[in-house]
Amino acid sequence: MLQREILSYLAQHPDAKDTVEGIMHWWLPDTETGVRASDVGSALEGLALKGWVTVSSLGQGTRVYGLERARRGEILEWLEN
């Protein structure tokens, strides 16, 4: 469910990039109260392993996630199913 919500947001906002905390606040505002940062982080790492999400390190353990634009068509197809 979290992966689908994250990908849906990115499909609509392909230039978006943010940290786990920012994603919880801006991308998933309806689920913010019931979702733990560790769950969002796990969902993002799973998407990164699939190659659908990029991960950039800003130092001091801060990671920024965004859409892997080259895989957008594949992501859109997956979201339709």
C-alpha positions in Angstrom: 0.0 0.0 0.0 2.7 2.5 0.9 4.7 1.7 -2.2 1.6 2.3 -4.4 0.9 5.6 -2.6 4.5 6.8 -3.0 4.6 5.8 -6.7 1.2 7.4 -7.3 2.5 10.7 -5.9 5.7 10.4 -8.0 3.7 9.6 -11.2 1.9 12.9 -10.7 4.9 14.9 -9.5 7.9 13.3 -11.4 10.3 16.1 -10.2 9.6 15.6 -6.5 12.4 14.6 -4.2 12.3 14.5 -0.4 13.4 12.7 2.8 11.4 10.1 4.6 10.0 12.8 7.0 9.1 15.1 4.1 7.5 12.3 2.2 5.4 11.4 5.2 4.3 15.1 5.6 3.9 16.1 1.9 3.4 13.0 -0.1 1.3 10.9 2.3 -0.6 13.5 4.4 -3.7 11.3 4.8 -1.6 8.4 6.3 0.9 10.5 8.3 -0.6 9.8 11.8 -0.8 6.0 11.3 2.5 5.4 9.5 5.9 5.0 11.0 9.0 6.5 9.5 10.6 3.0 9.5 7.6 1.7 7.4 8.0 4.5 4.8 11.8 4.0 4.7 11.3 0.2 4.1 8.8 0.9 1.3 11.2 3.4 -0.3 14.1 1.0 0.0 12.0 -1.7 -1.7 11.2 0.7 -4.5 14.9 1.6 -4.8 15.8 -2.1 -5.1 13.3 -2.4 -8.0 15.0 0.6 -9.6 11.9 2.7 -9.5 13.1 5.2 -7.0 16.5 7.0 -6.8 18.3 7.5 -3.5 20.8 10.4 -3.0 22.8 10.9 0.2 23.2 14.4 1.6 25.6 13.3 4.3 25.0 12.7 8.0 22.7 9.8 7.1 20.2 12.1 5.3 18.7 10.3 2.2 16.6 11.9 -0.5 14.3 9.9 -2.6 12.8 10.6 -6.1 11.4 9.0 -9.2 13.7 7.1 -11.5 12.3 8.9 -14.6 13.7 6.2 -17.0 11.3 3.7 -15.4 8.2 6.0 -15.4 6.3 4.0 -18.1 6.9 0.7 -16.3 5.7 2.4 -13.0 2.6 3.8 -14.6 1.8 0.3 -16.1 2.2 -1.3 -12.6 -0.1 1.4 -11.0 -2.8 0.6 -13.5 -3.0 -3.0 -12.3 
